[in-house]
């Protein structure tokens, strides 16, 4: 296992549309393991492959259960197949240091995906888990939290990010 470096805005790898993940390979299993370790070390509730420089449809999420026990999920080729009414959450992103934004997303989502062995699965998620899934699936389409901000706030962050990179 290894902690991978996290790519930050405006790295172009974060803007590409990711390709279909191929289940069952040693490579994808290793990547998923490393992404989980990277997410826990950060710490974060989710991580998408583009955030570690790989444009593959793979995300990991752990929104924890009510008791705070670890609850890791690894999803290949996730697609949202149903969604409910919306809820607003204050979100952050490991690729957008020092940026948070309140975003409205569906409170409940159903997601179809494959597990690491290629088995087709479905899950129903709500609240923080649902929000994290939608956030991570956005990454696979090159969409970032900052895109939901007003043009003014987006511009301010763009300048701030430039300054942070220059340090
Ligand atoms: Zn993110």
Backbone and ligand atoms as CSV (ligand in chain L), in Angstrom:
chain,resi,resn,atom,element,x,y,z
A,1,UNK,N,N,0.850,-1.193,0.000
A,1,UNK,CA,C,0.000,0.000,0.000
A,1,UNK,C,C,0.889,1.248,0.000
A,2,UNK,N,N,0.315,2.285,-0.516
A,2,UNK,CA,C,1.091,3.523,-0.604
A,2,UNK,C,C,0.157,4.722,-0.590
A,3,UNK,N,N,0.626,5.786,0.035
A,3,UNK,CA,C,-0.125,7.043,-0.023
A,3,UNK,C,C,0.308,7.779,-1.288
A,4,UNK,N,N,-0.662,8.108,-2.123
A,4,UNK,CA,C,-0.375,8.743,-3.413
A,4,UNK,C,C,-0.478,10.259,-3.291
A,5,UNK,N,N,0.326,10.990,-4.079
A,5,UNK,CA,C,0.187,12.451,-4.074
A,5,UNK,C,C,-1.159,12.866,-4.677
A,6,UNK,N,N,-1.812,13.846,-4.048
A,6,UNK,CA,C,-3.116,14.308,-4.519
A,6,UNK,C,C,-2.932,15.504,-5.449
A,7,UNK,N,N,-3.511,15.393,-6.642
A,7,UNK,CA,C,-3.437,16.480,-7.619
A,7,UNK,C,C,-4.393,17.597,-7.210
A,8,UNK,N,N,-3.944,18.833,-7.357
A,8,UNK,CA,C,-4.797,19.962,-6.981
A,8,UNK,C,C,-5.061,20.880,-8.167
A,9,UNK,N,N,-6.176,21.582,-8.071
A,9,UNK,CA,C,-6.596,22.582,-9.039
A,9,UNK,C,C,-5.475,23.575,-9.296
A,10,UNK,N,N,-5.177,24.010,-10.531
A,10,UNK,CA,C,-5.888,23.657,-11.764
A,10,UNK,C,C,-5.198,22.563,-12.599
A,11,UNK,N,N,-4.712,21.495,-11.985
A,11,UNK,CA,C,-4.086,20.394,-12.727
A,11,UNK,C,C,-5.050,19.874,-13.812
A,12,UNK,N,N,-4.602,19.838,-15.077
A,12,UNK,CA,C,-5.499,19.427,-16.174
A,12,UNK,C,C,-6.042,18.002,-16.047
A,13,UNK,N,N,-5.366,17.157,-15.286
A,13,UNK,CA,C,-5.850,15.775,-15.129
A,13,UNK,C,C,-7.232,15.754,-14.462
A,14,UNK,N,N,-7.529,16.803,-13.687
A,14,UNK,CA,C,-8.817,16.900,-12.984
A,14,UNK,C,C,-9.959,17.271,-13.926
A,15,UNK,N,N,-9.623,17.694,-15.140
A,15,UNK,CA,C,-10.631,18.173,-16.093
A,15,UNK,C,C,-10.987,17.164,-17.174
A,16,UNK,N,N,-10.232,16.057,-17.222
A,16,UNK,CA,C,-10.495,15.067,-18.278
A,16,UNK,C,C,-11.650,14.152,-17.902
A,17,UNK,N,N,-12.356,13.668,-18.920
A,17,UNK,CA,C,-13.379,12.650,-18.700
A,17,UNK,C,C,-12.668,11.312,-18.574
A,18,UNK,N,N,-12.986,10.571,-17.515
A,18,UNK,CA,C,-12.277,9.316,-17.270
A,18,UNK,C,C,-12.795,8.184,-18.141
A,19,UNK,N,N,-11.926,7.216,-18.360
A,19,UNK,CA,C,-12.269,6.057,-19.189
A,19,UNK,C,C,-12.801,4.920,-18.319
A,20,UNK,N,N,-13.543,4.035,-18.943
A,20,UNK,CA,C,-14.080,2.833,-18.301
A,20,UNK,C,C,-12.964,2.100,-17.530
A,21,UNK,N,N,-13.274,1.719,-16.296
A,21,UNK,CA,C,-12.305,0.949,-15.505
A,21,UNK,C,C,-12.446,-0.530,-15.847
A,22,UNK,N,N,-11.323,-1.229,-15.875
A,22,UNK,CA,C,-11.360,-2.664,-16.161
A,22,UNK,C,C,-11.235,-3.441,-14.862
A,23,UNK,N,N,-12.322,-4.132,-14.459
A,23,UNK,CA,C,-12.282,-4.865,-13.193
A,23,UNK,C,C,-11.377,-6.097,-13.283
A,24,UNK,N,N,-10.987,-6.593,-12.113
A,24,UNK,CA,C,-10.310,-7.884,-12.048
A,24,UNK,C,C,-8.807,-7.863,-12.245
A,25,UNK,N,N,-8.247,-6.718,-12.592
A,25,UNK,CA,C,-6.797,-6.684,-12.801
A,25,UNK,C,C,-6.075,-6.348,-11.497
A,26,UNK,N,N,-4.820,-6.782,-11.404
A,26,UNK,CA,C,-4.014,-6.463,-10.236
A,26,UNK,C,C,-3.820,-4.965,-10.118
A,27,UNK,N,N,-3.741,-4.339,-11.271
A,27,UNK,CA,C,-3.499,-2.903,-11.328
A,27,UNK,C,C,-4.638,-2.118,-10.657
A,28,UNK,N,N,-5.883,-2.482,-10.979
A,28,UNK,CA,C,-7.031,-1.732,-10.445
A,28,UNK,C,C,-7.170,-2.010,-8.939
A,29,UNK,N,N,-6.862,-3.256,-8.527
A,29,UNK,CA,C,-6.952,-3.580,-7.099
A,29,UNK,C,C,-5.917,-2.786,-6.301
A,30,UNK,N,N,-4.720,-2.694,-6.861
A,30,UNK,CA,C,-3.655,-1.919,-6.204
A,30,UNK,C,C,-4.034,-0.448,-6.109
A,31,UNK,N,N,-4.584,0.080,-7.214
A,31,UNK,CA,C,-4.975,1.485,-7.239
A,31,UNK,C,C,-6.055,1.756,-6.189
A,32,UNK,N,N,-7.053,0.867,-6.096
A,32,UNK,CA,C,-8.135,1.036,-5.122
A,32,UNK,C,C,-7.585,1.016,-3.695
A,33,UNK,N,N,-6.660,0.075,-3.424
A,33,UNK,CA,C,-6.051,-0.003,-2.084
A,33,UNK,C,C,-5.297,1.276,-1.750
A,34,UNK,N,N,-4.511,1.733,-2.712
A,34,UNK,CA,C,-3.723,2.950,-2.485
A,34,UNK,C,C,-4.621,4.169,-2.318
A,35,UNK,N,N,-5.724,4.207,-3.076
A,35,UNK,CA,C,-6.648,5.343,-2.958
A,35,UNK,C,C,-7.328,5.350,-1.598
A,36,UNK,N,N,-7.706,4.167,-1.089
A,36,UNK,CA,C,-8.312,4.106,0.250
A,36,UNK,C,C,-7.320,4.622,1.288
A,37,UNK,N,N,-6.076,4.152,1.182
A,37,UNK,CA,C,-5.067,4.583,2.153
A,37,UNK,C,C,-4.845,6.096,2.064
A,38,UNK,N,N,-4.817,6.610,0.840
A,38,UNK,CA,C,-4.611,8.049,0.620
A,38,UNK,C,C,-5.778,8.854,1.199
A,39,UNK,N,N,-7.010,8.337,0.979
A,39,UNK,CA,C,-8.209,9.019,1.490
A,39,UNK,C,C,-8.197,9.058,3.026
A,40,UNK,N,N,-7.877,7.918,3.654
A,40,UNK,CA,C,-7.875,7.876,5.123
A,40,UNK,C,C,-6.776,8.765,5.700
A,41,UNK,N,N,-5.638,8.831,5.001
A,41,UNK,CA,C,-4.525,9.632,5.508
A,41,UNK,C,C,-4.808,11.125,5.398
A,42,UNK,N,N,-5.632,11.504,4.408
A,42,UNK,CA,C,-5.806,12.948,4.101
A,42,UNK,C,C,-6.265,13.805,5.278
A,43,UNK,N,N,-7.343,13.532,6.035
A,43,UNK,CA,C,-8.358,12.521,5.779
A,43,UNK,C,C,-9.485,13.102,4.940
A,44,UNK,N,N,-10.211,12.226,4.236
A,44,UNK,CA,C,-11.348,12.670,3.443
A,44,UNK,C,C,-12.435,11.614,3.447
A,45,UNK,N,N,-13.622,11.979,2.967
A,45,UNK,CA,C,-14.727,11.010,2.892
A,45,UNK,C,C,-14.771,10.310,1.546
A,46,UNK,N,N,-14.038,10.843,0.565
A,46,UNK,CA,C,-14.062,10.204,-0.750
A,46,UNK,C,C,-12.881,10.634,-1.575
A,47,UNK,N,N,-12.575,9.833,-2.596
A,47,UNK,CA,C,-11.480,10.157,-3.506
A,47,UNK,C,C,-11.788,9.519,-4.853
A,48,UNK,N,N,-11.529,10.267,-5.916
A,48,UNK,CA,C,-11.737,9.750,-7.267
A,48,UNK,C,C,-10.380,9.593,-7.944
A,49,UNK,N,N,-10.258,8.603,-8.833
A,49,UNK,CA,C,-8.958,8.288,-9.449
A,49,UNK,C,C,-8.263,9.493,-10.095
A,50,UNK,N,N,-9.002,10.400,-10.779
A,50,UNK,CA,C,-8.303,11.550,-11.362
A,50,UNK,C,C,-7.544,12.380,-10.329
A,51,UNK,N,N,-8.001,12.335,-9.071
A,51,UNK,CA,C,-7.330,13.107,-8.017
A,51,UNK,C,C,-5.941,12.559,-7.681
A,52,UNK,N,N,-5.677,11.322,-8.091
A,52,UNK,CA,C,-4.321,10.797,-7.930
A,52,UNK,C,C,-3.678,10.618,-9.307
A,53,UNK,N,N,-4.217,11.336,-10.299
A,53,UNK,CA,C,-3.582,11.399,-11.615
A,53,UNK,C,C,-3.945,10.287,-12.579
A,54,UNK,N,N,-5.007,9.521,-12.261
A,54,UNK,CA,C,-5.404,8.412,-13.140
A,54,UNK,C,C,-6.821,8.659,-13.663
A,55,UNK,N,N,-6.976,8.800,-14.968
A,55,UNK,CA,C,-8.306,9.075,-15.535
A,55,UNK,C,C,-9.053,7.780,-15.835
A,56,UNK,N,N,-9.462,7.136,-14.727
A,56,UNK,CA,C,-10.198,5.872,-14.783
A,56,UNK,C,C,-11.420,6.003,-13.891
A,57,UNK,N,N,-12.524,5.375,-14.315
A,57,UNK,CA,C,-13.779,5.459,-13.563
A,57,UNK,C,C,-13.743,4.629,-12.279
A,58,UNK,N,N,-13.026,5.133,-11.309
A,58,UNK,CA,C,-12.893,4.450,-10.020
A,58,UNK,C,C,-12.984,5.484,-8.907
A,59,UNK,N,N,-13.864,5.218,-7.930
A,59,UNK,CA,C,-13.960,6.098,-6.767
A,59,UNK,C,C,-13.959,5.262,-5.488
A,60,UNK,N,N,-13.499,5.869,-4.412
A,60,UNK,CA,C,-13.612,5.239,-3.094
A,60,UNK,C,C,-14.311,6.238,-2.169
A,61,UNK,N,N,-15.181,5.717,-1.324
A,61,UNK,CA,C,-15.934,6.579,-0.406
A,61,UNK,C,C,-16.054,5.877,0.942
A,62,UNK,N,N,-15.883,6.639,2.016
A,62,UNK,CA,C,-16.210,6.137,3.352
A,62,UNK,C,C,-16.845,7.281,4.135
A,63,UNK,N,N,-18.182,7.272,4.180
A,63,UNK,CA,C,-18.903,8.331,4.894
A,63,UNK,C,C,-19.152,7.926,6.338
A,64,UNK,N,N,-18.673,6.735,6.738
A,64,UNK,CA,C,-18.830,6.221,8.115
A,64,UNK,C,C,-20.295,6.027,8.485
A,65,UNK,N,N,-20.539,5.046,9.312
A,65,UNK,CA,C,-21.899,4.847,9.803
A,65,UNK,C,C,-22.086,5.655,11.092
A,66,UNK,N,N,-23.258,5.553,11.673
A,66,UNK,CA,C,-23.592,6.373,12.840
A,66,UNK,C,C,-22.641,6.132,14.011
A,67,UNK,N,N,-22.066,4.939,14.087
A,67,UNK,CA,C,-21.161,4.625,15.190
A,67,UNK,C,C,-19.728,5.037,14.896
A,68,UNK,N,N,-19.502,5.553,13.697
A,68,UNK,CA,C,-18.156,5.999,13.347
A,68,UNK,C,C,-17.237,4.871,12.928
A,69,UNK,N,N,-17.794,3.696,12.686
A,69,UNK,CA,C,-16.954,2.578,12.243
A,69,UNK,C,C,-16.599,2.727,10.765
A,70,UNK,N,N,-15.412,2.268,10.369
A,70,UNK,CA,C,-15.028,2.363,8.965
A,70,UNK,C,C,-16.031,1.622,8.068
A,71,UNK,N,N,-16.300,2.216,6.916
A,71,UNK,CA,C,-17.302,1.664,6.009
A,71,UNK,C,C,-16.850,1.918,4.566
A,72,UNK,N,N,-15.708,1.299,4.167
A,72,UNK,CA,C,-15.142,1.616,2.851
A,72,UNK,C,C,-15.951,1.050,1.687
A,73,UNK,N,N,-16.109,1.865,0.654
A,73,UNK,CA,C,-16.778,1.428,-0.576
A,73,UNK,C,C,-15.869,1.715,-1.757
A,74,UNK,N,N,-15.725,0.732,-2.615
A,74,UNK,CA,C,-14.939,0.884,-3.847
A,74,UNK,C,C,-15.888,0.684,-5.016
A,75,UNK,N,N,-16.017,1.689,-5.882
A,75,UNK,CA,C,-16.976,1.607,-6.988
A,75,UNK,C,C,-16.268,1.812,-8.331
A,76,UNK,N,N,-16.449,0.856,-9.235
A,76,UNK,CA,C,-15.935,0.981,-10.589
A,76,UNK,C,C,-17.100,1.348,-11.499
A,77,UNK,N,N,-16.850,2.248,-12.408
A,77,UNK,CA,C,-17.841,2.650,-13.417
A,77,UNK,C,C,-19.207,2.993,-12.818
A,78,UNK,N,N,-19.223,3.834,-11.777
A,78,UNK,CA,C,-20.502,4.163,-11.117
A,78,UNK,C,C,-21.385,5.067,-11.975
A,79,UNK,N,N,-22.688,4.786,-11.938
A,79,UNK,CA,C,-23.685,5.608,-12.648
A,79,UNK,C,C,-24.854,5.838,-11.702
A,80,UNK,N,N,-25.308,7.083,-11.606
A,80,UNK,CA,C,-26.477,7.379,-10.785
A,80,UNK,C,C,-27.719,6.983,-11.578
A,81,UNK,N,N,-28.521,6.076,-11.026
A,81,UNK,CA,C,-29.676,5.557,-11.759
A,81,UNK,C,C,-30.992,6.113,-11.231
A,82,UNK,N,N,-30.987,6.697,-10.043
A,82,UNK,CA,C,-32.187,7.338,-9.500
A,82,UNK,C,C,-31.764,8.322,-8.430
A,83,UNK,N,N,-32.535,9.398,-8.284
A,83,UNK,CA,C,-32.197,10.372,-7.244
A,83,UNK,C,C,-33.456,11.032,-6.714
A,84,UNK,N,N,-33.326,11.618,-5.544
A,84,UNK,CA,C,-34.490,12.165,-4.840
A,84,UNK,C,C,-34.433,13.684,-4.779
A,85,UNK,N,N,-35.245,14.223,-3.917
A,85,UNK,CA,C,-35.241,15.656,-3.585
A,85,UNK,C,C,-33.860,16.074,-3.083
A,86,UNK,N,N,-33.634,17.378,-2.992
A,86,UNK,CA,C,-32.269,17.824,-2.715
A,86,UNK,C,C,-32.045,18.275,-1.288
A,87,UNK,N,N,-30.760,18.367,-0.955
A,87,UNK,CA,C,-30.319,18.770,0.367
A,87,UNK,C,C,-29.054,19.606,0.162
A,88,UNK,N,N,-28.821,20.566,1.042
A,88,UNK,CA,C,-27.622,21.399,0.911
A,88,UNK,C,C,-26.592,20.982,1.948
A,89,UNK,N,N,-25.347,20.785,1.482
A,89,UNK,CA,C,-24.237,20.410,2.353
A,89,UNK,C,C,-23.078,21.351,2.094
A,90,UNK,N,N,-22.326,21.668,3.120
A,90,UNK,CA,C,-21.083,22.418,2.950
A,90,UNK,C,C,-20.010,21.391,2.563
A,91,UNK,N,N,-19.474,21.521,1.343
A,91,UNK,CA,C,-18.514,20.537,0.856
A,91,UNK,C,C,-17.116,21.117,0.720
A,92,UNK,N,N,-16.149,20.226,0.830
A,92,UNK,CA,C,-14.775,20.568,0.531
A,92,UNK,C,C,-14.254,19.526,-0.442
A,93,UNK,N,N,-13.029,19.700,-0.902
A,93,UNK,CA,C,-12.453,18.751,-1.856
A,93,UNK,C,C,-10.952,18.707,-1.640
A,94,UNK,N,N,-10.386,17.506,-1.594
A,94,UNK,CA,C,-8.945,17.386,-1.362
A,94,UNK,C,C,-8.128,18.026,-2.486
A,95,UNK,N,N,-8.746,18.211,-3.656
A,95,UNK,CA,C,-8.049,18.834,-4.784
A,95,UNK,C,C,-8.225,20.353,-4.816
A,96,UNK,N,N,-9.023,20.875,-3.868
A,96,UNK,CA,C,-9.262,22.323,-3.787
A,96,UNK,C,C,-8.937,22.804,-2.380
A,97,UNK,N,N,-7.647,22.881,-2.045
A,97,UNK,CA,C,-7.289,23.286,-0.678
A,97,UNK,C,C,-7.866,24.663,-0.333
A,98,UNK,N,N,-8.309,24.771,0.889
A,98,UNK,CA,C,-8.851,26.045,1.413
A,98,UNK,C,C,-10.067,26.547,0.648
A,99,UNK,N,N,-10.882,25.616,0.118
A,99,UNK,CA,C,-12.121,26.011,-0.559
A,99,UNK,C,C,-13.266,25.168,-0.021
A,100,UNK,N,N,-14.350,25.843,0.376
A,100,UNK,CA,C,-15.561,25.108,0.728
A,100,UNK,C,C,-16.729,25.825,0.071
A,101,UNK,N,N,-17.804,25.072,-0.151
A,101,UNK,CA,C,-18.970,25.651,-0.808
A,101,UNK,C,C,-20.199,24.849,-0.416
A,102,UNK,N,N,-21.288,25.582,-0.152
A,102,UNK,CA,C,-22.542,24.888,0.107
A,102,UNK,C,C,-23.188,24.563,-1.241
A,103,UNK,N,N,-23.458,23.286,-1.464
A,103,UNK,CA,C,-24.006,22.824,-2.739
A,103,UNK,C,C,-25.278,22.027,-2.475
A,104,UNK,N,N,-26.247,22.201,-3.377
A,104,UNK,CA,C,-27.464,21.381,-3.297
A,104,UNK,C,C,-27.305,20.167,-4.187
A,105,UNK,N,N,-27.512,19.012,-3.589
A,105,UNK,CA,C,-27.478,17.768,-4.361
A,105,UNK,C,C,-28.617,16.904,-3.883
A,106,UNK,N,N,-28.823,15.782,-4.596
A,106,UNK,CA,C,-29.879,14.863,-4.194
A,106,UNK,C,C,-29.556,14.273,-2.830
A,107,UNK,N,N,-30.596,14.150,-1.999
A,107,UNK,CA,C,-30.394,13.609,-0.646
A,107,UNK,C,C,-30.245,12.084,-0.659
A,108,UNK,N,N,-30.896,11.464,-1.650
A,108,UNK,CA,C,-30.822,10.006,-1.791
A,108,UNK,C,C,-30.484,9.682,-3.240
A,109,UNK,N,N,-29.529,8.803,-3.436
A,109,UNK,CA,C,-29.226,8.352,-4.804
A,109,UNK,C,C,-29.106,6.833,-4.846
A,110,UNK,N,N,-29.461,6.310,-6.016
A,110,UNK,CA,C,-29.203,4.899,-6.272
A,110,UNK,C,C,-28.089,4.859,-7.308
A,111,UNK,N,N,-27.085,4.051,-7.047
A,111,UNK,CA,C,-25.920,4.001,-7.925
A,111,UNK,C,C,-25.686,2.570,-8.398
A,112,UNK,N,N,-25.536,2.416,-9.712
A,112,UNK,CA,C,-25.153,1.127,-10.288
A,112,UNK,C,C,-23.650,1.172,-10.527
A,113,UNK,N,N,-22.955,0.084,-10.212
A,113,UNK,CA,C,-21.499,0.060,-10.369
A,113,UNK,C,C,-21.014,-1.377,-10.457
A,114,UNK,N,N,-19.723,-1.539,-10.643
A,114,UNK,CA,C,-19.110,-2.862,-10.571
A,114,UNK,C,C,-18.158,-2.871,-9.395
A,115,UNK,N,N,-18.017,-4.048,-8.767
A,115,UNK,CA,C,-17.002,-4.140,-7.717
A,115,UNK,C,C,-15.664,-4.502,-8.376
A,116,UNK,N,N,-14.631,-4.684,-7.570
A,116,UNK,CA,C,-13.287,-4.908,-8.122
A,116,UNK,C,C,-13.197,-6.164,-8.980
A,117,UNK,N,N,-14.101,-7.120,-8.748
A,117,UNK,CA,C,-14.085,-8.350,-9.548
A,117,UNK,C,C,-15.009,-8.272,-10.753
A,118,UNK,N,N,-15.710,-7.151,-10.901
A,118,UNK,CA,C,-16.573,-6.983,-12.070
A,118,UNK,C,C,-18.027,-7.378,-11.846
A,119,UNK,N,N,-18.377,-7.723,-10.607
A,119,UNK,CA,C,-19.769,-8.048,-10.296
A,119,UNK,C,C,-20.609,-6.774,-10.342
A,120,UNK,N,N,-21.750,-6.858,-11.058
A,120,UNK,CA,C,-22.650,-5.700,-11.158
A,120,UNK,C,C,-23.395,-5.531,-9.849
A,121,UNK,N,N,-23.383,-4.319,-9.305
A,121,UNK,CA,C,-24.042,-4.074,-8.021
A,121,UNK,C,C,-24.840,-2.778,-8.053
A,122,UNK,N,N,-25.693,-2.623,-7.047
A,122,UNK,CA,C,-26.471,-1.406,-6.853
A,122,UNK,C,C,-26.380,-1.020,-5.406
A,123,UNK,N,N,-26.342,0.256,-5.135
A,123,UNK,CA,C,-26.477,0.649,-3.730
A,123,UNK,C,C,-27.356,1.881,-3.618
A,124,UNK,N,N,-27.979,1.994,-2.463
A,124,UNK,CA,C,-28.836,3.125,-2.173
A,124,UNK,C,C,-28.141,3.905,-1.048
A,125,UNK,N,N,-27.905,5.185,-1.286
A,125,UNK,CA,C,-27.174,5.976,-0.291
A,125,UNK,C,C,-27.984,7.201,0.058
A,126,UNK,N,N,-27.816,7.675,1.299
A,126,UNK,CA,C,-28.491,8.920,1.660
A,126,UNK,C,C,-27.572,9.838,2.440
A,127,UNK,N,N,-27.993,11.104,2.499
A,127,UNK,CA,C,-27.282,12.145,3.238
A,127,UNK,C,C,-25.793,12.221,2.843
A,128,UNK,N,N,-24.893,12.268,3.839
A,128,UNK,CA,C,-23.476,12.493,3.532
A,128,UNK,C,C,-22.933,11.469,2.528
A,129,UNK,N,N,-23.345,10.207,2.663
A,129,UNK,CA,C,-22.883,9.163,1.751
A,129,UNK,C,C,-23.337,9.478,0.318
A,130,UNK,N,N,-24.598,9.897,0.166
A,130,UNK,CA,C,-25.133,10.229,-1.159
A,130,UNK,C,C,-24.420,11.442,-1.757
A,131,UNK,N,N,-24.188,12.428,-0.921
A,131,UNK,CA,C,-23.519,13.660,-1.372
A,131,UNK,C,C,-22.084,13.342,-1.813
A,132,UNK,N,N,-21.389,12.519,-1.012
A,132,UNK,CA,C,-20.007,12.154,-1.345
A,132,UNK,C,C,-19.960,11.394,-2.673
A,133,UNK,N,N,-20.902,10.498,-2.889
A,133,UNK,CA,C,-20.931,9.751,-4.155
A,133,UNK,C,C,-21.121,10.688,-5.339
A,134,UNK,N,N,-22.041,11.647,-5.214
A,134,UNK,CA,C,-22.285,12.584,-6.311
A,134,UNK,C,C,-21.050,13.449,-6.568
A,135,UNK,N,N,-20.388,13.869,-5.500
A,135,UNK,CA,C,-19.167,14.673,-5.615
A,135,UNK,C,C,-18.071,13.883,-6.345
A,136,UNK,N,N,-17.882,12.625,-5.946
A,136,UNK,CA,C,-16.809,11.814,-6.553
A,136,UNK,C,C,-17.146,11.459,-8.003
A,137,UNK,N,N,-18.407,11.183,-8.290
A,137,UNK,CA,C,-18.796,10.848,-9.669
A,137,UNK,C,C,-18.588,12.078,-10.566
A,138,UNK,N,N,-18.822,13.261,-10.038
A,138,UNK,CA,C,-18.513,14.506,-10.774
A,138,UNK,C,C,-17.054,14.503,-11.249
A,139,UNK,N,N,-16.142,14.072,-10.358
A,139,UNK,CA,C,-14.712,14.060,-10.711
A,139,UNK,C,C,-14.455,13.220,-11.965
A,140,UNK,N,N,-15.211,12.136,-12.135
A,140,UNK,CA,C,-14.994,11.248,-13.283
A,140,UNK,C,C,-15.398,11.931,-14.591
A,141,UNK,N,N,-16.213,12.984,-14.477
A,141,UNK,CA,C,-16.630,13.758,-15.652
A,141,UNK,C,C,-15.844,15.070,-15.759
A,142,UNK,N,N,-14.806,15.221,-14.949
A,142,UNK,CA,C,-13.990,16.436,-14.996
A,142,UNK,C,C,-14.660,17.634,-14.362
A,143,UNK,N,N,-15.689,17.373,-13.546
A,143,UNK,CA,C,-16.441,18.451,-12.907
A,143,UNK,C,C,-15.949,18.620,-11.467
A,144,UNK,N,N,-15.740,19.865,-11.069
A,144,UNK,CA,C,-15.210,20.138,-9.730
A,144,UNK,C,C,-16.182,20.996,-8.925
A,145,UNK,N,N,-16.028,20.897,-7.605
A,145,UNK,CA,C,-16.863,21.673,-6.687
A,145,UNK,C,C,-16.846,23.163,-7.034
A,146,UNK,N,N,-15.693,23.664,-7.457
A,146,UNK,CA,C,-15.538,25.093,-7.757
A,146,UNK,C,C,-16.455,25.516,-8.928
A,147,UNK,N,N,-16.857,24.551,-9.757
A,147,UNK,CA,C,-17.748,24.862,-10.895
A,147,UNK,C,C,-19.152,25.265,-10.434
A,148,UNK,N,N,-19.492,24.899,-9.208
A,148,UNK,CA,C,-20.824,25.232,-8.675
A,148,UNK,C,C,-20.847,26.630,-8.047
A,149,UNK,N,N,-19.678,27.232,-7.912
A,149,UNK,CA,C,-19.591,28.548,-7.277
A,149,UNK,C,C,-20.017,29.647,-8.245
A,150,UNK,N,N,-20.312,30.809,-7.705
A,150,UNK,CA,C,-20.624,31.964,-8.546
A,150,UNK,C,C,-19.352,32.349,-9.300
A,151,UNK,N,N,-19.485,33.023,-10.461
A,151,UNK,CA,C,-18.295,33.422,-11.227
A,151,UNK,C,C,-17.301,34.223,-10.374
A,152,UNK,N,N,-17.818,35.058,-9.470
A,152,UNK,CA,C,-16.942,35.879,-8.638
A,152,UNK,C,C,-16.133,35.014,-7.678
A,153,UNK,N,N,-16.824,34.100,-7.004
A,153,UNK,CA,C,-16.141,33.241,-6.040
A,153,UNK,C,C,-15.139,32.312,-6.764
A,154,UNK,N,N,-15.520,31.884,-7.969
A,154,UNK,CA,C,-14.653,31.001,-8.751
A,154,UNK,C,C,-13.355,31.734,-9.139
A,155,UNK,N,N,-13.507,32.961,-9.565
A,155,UNK,CA,C,-12.351,33.773,-9.946
A,155,UNK,C,C,-11.431,34.027,-8.768
A,156,UNK,N,N,-12.052,34.318,-7.620
A,156,UNK,CA,C,-11.265,34.561,-6.412
A,156,UNK,C,C,-10.454,33.327,-6.072
A,157,UNK,N,N,-11.087,32.155,-6.188
A,157,UNK,CA,C,-10.371,30.920,-5.848
A,157,UNK,C,C,-9.264,30.631,-6.859
A,158,UNK,N,N,-9.541,30.934,-8.126
A,158,UNK,CA,C,-8.533,30.706,-9.170
A,158,UNK,C,C,-7.255,31.485,-8.842
A,159,UNK,N,N,-7.450,32.730,-8.415
A,159,UNK,CA,C,-6.283,33.564,-8.069
A,159,UNK,C,C,-5.574,33.037,-6.824
A,160,UNK,N,N,-6.379,32.615,-5.854
A,160,UNK,CA,C,-5.822,32.092,-4.600
A,160,UNK,C,C,-5.010,30.809,-4.880
A,161,UNK,N,N,-5.558,29.947,-5.734
A,161,UNK,CA,C,-4.893,28.692,-6.052
A,161,UNK,C,C,-3.563,28.944,-6.738
A,162,UNK,N,N,-3.534,29.957,-7.590
A,162,UNK,CA,C,-2.297,30.324,-8.301
A,162,UNK,C,C,-1.235,30.741,-7.295
A,163,UNK,N,N,-1.659,31.560,-6.334
A,163,UNK,CA,C,-0.730,32.036,-5.298
A,163,UNK,C,C,-0.198,30.860,-4.469
A,164,UNK,N,N,-1.113,29.920,-4.103
A,164,UNK,CA,C,-0.707,28.782,-3.287
A,164,UNK,C,C,0.317,27.932,-4.031
A,165,UNK,N,N,0.118,27.777,-5.357
A,165,UNK,CA,C,1.054,26.959,-6.166
A,165,UNK,C,C,2.408,27.642,-6.283
A,166,UNK,N,N,2.394,28.995,-6.229
A,166,UNK,CA,C,3.643,29.742,-6.405
A,166,UNK,C,C,4.517,29.661,-5.157
A,167,UNK,N,N,3.915,29.297,-4.022
A,167,UNK,CA,C,4.683,29.272,-2.760
A,167,UNK,C,C,5.673,28.116,-2.719
L,1,ZN,ZN,ZN,-13.342,16.314,-4.726
